[in-house]
Amino acid sequence: MALDAMIFVSKRLQRVAFAILCLMAAQLVLASCEPEPSAMAAKVTLGG
């Protein structure tokens, strides 16, 4: 019974979970490609 409910919920939330995982992966890729975070860190160390 509980297993059936879990499977039903997982089927309903499968698309939402996949979209969230895709967004997280895209953010990681963009963060690794952009040099901005290191420049921001350099500004913080120079300002401090």
C-alpha positions in Angstrom: 0.0 0.0 0.0 2.7 2.5 1.0 4.8 1.4 -1.9 1.9 2.0 -4.3 1.5 5.5 -2.9 5.2 6.2 -3.2 5.2 5.1 -6.9 2.1 7.2 -7.6 3.7 10.3 -6.0 7.0 9.7 -7.8 5.2 9.4 -11.1 3.5 12.7 -10.5 6.6 14.5 -9.3 8.9 13.0 -11.8 8.8 15.9 -14.2 9.1 18.5 -11.4 12.1 16.7 -9.9 13.7 16.4 -13.3 13.2 20.1 -14.0 14.8 21.0 -10.7 17.7 18.7 -11.3 18.2 20.3 -14.7 18.1 23.8 -13.3 20.7 22.8 -10.6 23.0 21.3 -13.3 22.7 24.3 -15.5 23.6 26.6 -12.6 26.7 24.5 -11.8 27.7 24.6 -15.5 27.2 28.3 -15.8 29.0 29.0 -12.5 32.0 26.9 -13.6 32.2 28.7 -17.0 31.9 32.3 -15.7 35.0 33.9 -14.3 32.9 36.3 -12.3 32.9 34.5 -8.9 36.7 34.6 -8.8 36.8 38.3 -9.7 34.2 38.9 -7.0 36.4 37.1 -4.5 39.5 39.1 -5.6 37.5 42.3 -5.1 36.5 41.2 -1.6 40.1 40.4 -0.6 41.4 43.7 -2.0 38.7 45.7 -0.3 39.2 44.0 3.0 
